[in-house]
Amino acid sequence: MKKSSLCIHGGSIREPSTRGINSPIYTSTAYEYLDREDLPYPRYFNTPNQSAVIQKLALLEGTEDGLLFSSGMAAISTVLFSLLRSGDHVVLQDELYGGTFNLVMKEFKRQGIDFTLVSAQADTILAAVTDDTRCVYLESPTNPLLTAVDLKRITLTTGPRGIITVVDSTFASPINQNPAESGVDITIHSGTKYLAGHSDLCCGAALASAELILQIRNTARNYGGSLNATDCYLLERSLKTLHLRVTRQSENALALAKFLQAHEQVSQVYYPGLESHPTHLIAKSQMSGFGAMLSFELHPERIDATNFIRRLELITPALSLGGVESTICSPAVTSHRNLSDDERAQMRVTDRLLRFSVGIEDVDDLKQDICQAFGT
Ligand SMILES: *Cc1c(COP(=O)(O)O)cnc(C)c1O
C-alpha cells in the first residue's frame, strides 16, 4: 500500500464482536495471565492501542518495529540511554532541538558520557568520529535553518564500523523522509508535532529494527515513559490524515517560501525546497517533499520583527509546530533565548529571524495575512 492508504488502514484493530471500523480504546492496565506469554501492560509498551499505532508508524517509516513514548524527549532520552554507557562517545550536530541540547549538556555530563558537537555537515560529523564513538545523533532538516544532513554519506561510514546512527526526523515527518532508507538505524519523532498534528497531544516515537527495539524496550520499561490508551487512540486518529495534512502543508510552505523570497521586506528565506537553500540538493536526494517548516529573515531597515508578529491576524505567534494551524515564532526570544549573543550569531539566529510552521489554511489567506502585517 502507498503511504496515504497506510495512514488510514495500517495497524488498525477491527474488533471482532462489533466489527466497528475504528480501533477500540483498551483501557485495561491488568490482563489475565493464564495460558499466555505476551502479557500486555502499559509500561511494557505492548498494549493493543500502543501496538496499533506502532504498526502504522513502522509501515510508514519502513522499519520492522518501534516504540511509542509519552513525549518526544522521552523517546530521545530513552533511546540514547539504552545505547550509551559511561565512557562512550557520541557525535552530535550543534543545530539541535533545545530540549535535546539540554539533555546532552546536563545529563550526559552527569552520566560520564563523552560527546562532541559539530556543525551539521557530513564531513565535519564524520571527522569527529573516534574509536570510542558509539552513536552519531542527527536532526534533518534542522531547527531553525532547515539544514539537510546527508544521511547516506554518514551511514556509509558509521554502518560498517558498528556505530549506531540516530536521526530526529520530526520536521520531515514519515511522509517526506524515511531515514531507514538511507541506512539510519533509529528514527525518532516528536509525535507532538506532525504525527499528532492538532496541537493537542504530547507523544513521541522511535522506529528501528526488531533487534534494536528489543534493546530499547528493555531500558524503556525501566524509565517508564509510555503512552496511555486514550492518547494512543487520538494519535491513531490523527495519523489517518497525516498524508493529507503534510502534503497540503508542504505545498503551502513551498508557495509561501517563493512568495517571501520575492518580497521586498524579506532579506533571506530558508526552505530546503528552494534552489537557493545551501542544502537543497541533499534535501532533494533524500526527501520526497520538503516539509512545512521555513524560516525567514526580515529586512534590517524596513520592518521590526516584533511589530510584524503583533500585526499578524491569522498566523499565531506560538511555540511548538506541526499543527493544522499556521504558527510563527522568533527563535532568538524562544528556543534560542538561553544562548549568548555570540552563540546565537554563530548559529545565524538573528533577532530578525522568524520560524514559520505552515498550516493547512488556504495559501492565499496566509499570503494576505503576511501582506497586511507588512503594510503592503
Ligand atoms: C518538539 C521537538 C522535540 C521534543 O518533543 P516533545 O514532544 O516536546 O518532547 C524533539 N525534537 C524536535 C525536532 C522537536 O521539534
Ligand as a Chemical Component Dictionary entry (heavy atoms), coordinates in Angstrom:
data_LIG
# 
_chem_comp.id                   LIG 
_chem_comp.type                 NON-POLYMER 
_chem_comp.pdbx_formal_charge   0 
_chem_comp.three_letter_code    LIG 
# 
loop_
_chem_comp_atom.comp_id 
_chem_comp_atom.atom_id 
_chem_comp_atom.alt_atom_id 
_chem_comp_atom.type_symbol 
_chem_comp_atom.charge 
_chem_comp_atom.model_Cartn_x 
_chem_comp_atom.model_Cartn_y 
_chem_comp_atom.model_Cartn_z 
_chem_comp_atom.pdbx_ordinal 
LIG C1 C1 C 0 9.425  19.250 19.821 1  
LIG C2 C2 C 0 10.628 18.531 19.398 2  
LIG C3 C3 C 0 11.231 17.567 20.221 3  
LIG C4 C4 C 0 10.728 17.254 21.610 4  
LIG O1 O1 O 0 9.451  16.700 21.595 5  
LIG P1 P1 P 0 8.426  16.786 22.832 6  
LIG O2 O2 O 0 7.252  16.017 22.331 7  
LIG O3 O3 O 0 8.153  18.226 23.106 8  
LIG O4 O4 O 0 9.089  16.126 23.984 9  
LIG C5 C5 C 0 12.338 16.910 19.732 10 
LIG N1 N1 N 0 12.850 17.183 18.525 11 
LIG C6 C6 C 0 12.308 18.094 17.709 12 
LIG C7 C7 C 0 12.932 18.360 16.372 13 
LIG C8 C8 C 0 11.181 18.805 18.106 14 
LIG O5 O5 O 0 10.656 19.731 17.297 15 
# 
loop_
_chem_comp_bond.comp_id 
_chem_comp_bond.atom_id_1 
_chem_comp_bond.atom_id_2 
_chem_comp_bond.value_order 
_chem_comp_bond.pdbx_ordinal 
LIG C1 C2 SING 1  
LIG C2 C3 SING 2  
LIG C2 C8 DOUB 3  
LIG C3 C4 SING 4  
LIG C3 C5 DOUB 5  
LIG C4 O1 SING 6  
LIG O1 P1 SING 7  
LIG P1 O2 DOUB 8  
LIG P1 O3 SING 9  
LIG P1 O4 SING 10 
LIG C5 N1 SING 11 
LIG N1 C6 DOUB 12 
LIG C6 C7 SING 13 
LIG C6 C8 SING 14 
LIG C8 O5 SING 15 
# 
